[in-house]
Amino acid sequence: MSVKSPFRTTQRVYFDDLDALNILHNVRFLLFMERARGELLNALGFRWADDLEANPDKYHVVAAHDVRYLVPVRGEGDVLVEVTPIHLGTSSLVLETKVRSLHGETIHAECHTRLVRLDPADDRPCAWSERFRAAMGPLVKPGAKAPPASPPAT
């Protein structure tokens, strides 16, 4: 399967995703973004079910989510989720994700997510594998700038 950037997937909004005002609850946007990221990784051949030897890059964490909620999603239906890698560092990956109306004309929310690969022996950042870099690198949006890392909370 050939994967293009942005990677696009359709996610279903169900009744239980909605709040009392019939609006998609804000935490559900993150759920849709997480599912889309998982679908992208699966499409690239990085399956969660594989053990660490076969897929060492699955040992990563979300270091930051920076979400902007722009236009409410009202009621049940489908939304389009686009995932675009915008920065691939030594141990980090920044993804730009947009939740759009099904036909793409309205952006409901957008997010920058920073992932960091960890060494399972000591939970410290380590480099993505060459296999991961070869699969993800060509999808990185040319000229895109990753947002600055958030300062630590005080």
C-alpha positions in Angstrom: 0.0 0.0 0.0 1.3 3.4 -1.0 1.0 6.0 1.8 0.7 9.7 0.8 1.0 12.8 2.9 -1.2 14.0 4.3 -2.5 10.6 5.4 -6.3 10.7 5.4 -8.8 8.6 7.3 -12.5 8.8 8.1 -13.7 8.6 11.7 -17.2 8.1 12.8 -18.9 10.4 15.4 -21.4 8.5 17.5 -24.0 9.7 19.9 -21.9 8.9 22.9 -19.1 11.2 21.6 -21.5 14.2 22.0 -22.1 16.4 24.9 -25.5 17.6 26.1 -25.4 20.4 23.5 -25.0 17.8 20.7 -21.4 18.9 20.1 -18.4 16.6 19.8 -16.7 16.6 23.2 -13.2 18.1 23.0 -11.4 15.0 24.3 -12.9 12.9 21.4 -10.9 15.0 18.9 -7.7 13.6 20.5 -9.2 10.1 20.3 -9.8 10.5 16.5 -6.3 11.9 16.1 -4.7 9.0 18.0 -6.7 6.5 15.9 -5.6 8.2 12.7 -1.9 8.1 13.8 -2.3 4.4 14.6 -3.7 3.8 11.1 -0.8 5.7 9.6 1.7 3.6 11.5 -0.1 0.4 10.5 -0.2 1.5 6.8 3.6 2.0 7.0 4.0 -1.5 8.4 4.6 -0.6 12.1 2.0 -2.7 13.9 1.4 -2.4 17.6 1.0 -6.2 17.9 4.6 -6.8 16.8 7.1 -7.4 19.5 9.8 -4.8 20.3 12.4 -6.7 18.2 10.2 -6.5 15.1 9.0 -2.9 15.9 11.3 -1.1 18.3 9.8 2.2 17.3 6.5 1.4 19.0 8.3 2.2 22.3 7.5 6.0 22.1 5.5 8.5 24.1 3.4 11.6 23.4 5.5 14.4 24.7 3.1 17.2 23.8 -0.3 17.9 22.2 -1.1 21.5 21.2 -4.7 21.5 20.1 -6.8 24.4 18.7 -10.5 23.9 18.6 -11.9 26.0 15.8 -15.4 25.0 14.7 -17.7 22.6 16.7 -18.7 19.3 15.2 -22.5 19.0 15.7 -24.3 15.7 15.7 -23.4 12.2 14.5 -21.7 11.6 11.2 -18.3 11.2 9.7 -15.2 13.5 9.9 -12.0 13.4 7.9 -8.8 13.3 9.8 -5.5 14.3 8.1 -2.1 13.5 9.5 1.0 15.2 8.1 4.5 14.6 9.5 6.2 18.0 9.7 9.4 17.2 11.5 11.5 14.1 11.9 14.3 14.6 14.4 16.7 12.1 15.8 14.3 10.9 18.5 11.3 13.1 18.0 8.5 13.2 15.4 6.0 16.1 15.1 2.7 15.4 13.4 0.2 18.1 12.3 -3.3 16.7 12.5 -6.5 18.3 11.3 -10.0 17.2 11.9 -12.1 18.4 9.0 -15.6 18.1 7.7 -16.1 15.0 5.6 -15.5 16.9 2.3 -12.6 19.0 3.8 -14.0 22.5 3.6 -14.2 23.1 7.4 -11.3 22.6 9.8 -12.9 21.7 13.2 -9.6 21.3 15.1 -5.9 21.1 14.5 -3.1 19.8 16.6 0.6 19.4 16.7 1.7 16.2 18.5 5.3 15.6 19.4 6.3 12.0 19.8 9.6 10.8 21.4 11.1 7.4 20.9 12.4 5.9 24.1 15.0 3.2 24.8 13.1 0.4 26.6 16.1 -0.3 28.9 16.2 3.2 30.5 13.2 5.2 29.2 15.5 7.8 27.8 15.1 9.3 24.3 16.9 7.3 21.5 17.0 7.5 17.8 14.2 6.2 15.5 15.3 3.1 13.6 16.5 3.4 10.0 13.4 1.5 8.9 11.2 4.1 10.6 13.2 7.0 9.1 13.0 5.4 5.6 9.2 5.0 5.9 8.3 8.3 7.6 10.9 10.6 6.1 9.4 10.9 2.6 6.0 11.9 4.2 7.5 14.9 6.0 6.0 18.1 4.6 8.8 20.1 2.8 9.5 23.4 4.4 7.2 22.8 7.4 8.4 24.2 10.7 7.7 22.3 13.9 6.3 24.5 16.7 8.8 25.2 19.5 8.8 22.6 22.3 6.6 23.8 25.2 8.6 24.9 28.2 8.3 22.6 31.3 5.5 23.4 33.7 6.6 25.3 36.8 
